[in-house]
Amino acid sequence: MAGFLDNFRWPECECVDWGERRNTVASVAAGVLFFTGWWIMIDAAVMYPSQEQMNHAFHTCGVFSTFAFFMYVLELLALSCFITK
């Protein structure tokens, strides 16, 4: 299975230059997905408040992934303070 997509290339689109905006677009898309996930999780908790209707342990994955996300961002910020250009 290794090398399955090695020679695959997306067709180039001349109408959009993603060179400078690629990181911005990726960050916005990640933020939208992050917000949507939490929105769905909070909505499910409101719609099914009792433990019998929905096990609230399902929120554990979201909480731990959010905590890991913030730890990762803080580590990147700490490293960027020590890197001089």
Residue pairs with C-beta under 8 A, 6 or more apart in sequence:
18 25
34 69
37 62
38 62
38 66
41 59
41 62
44 54
45 54
45 56
45 59
48 54
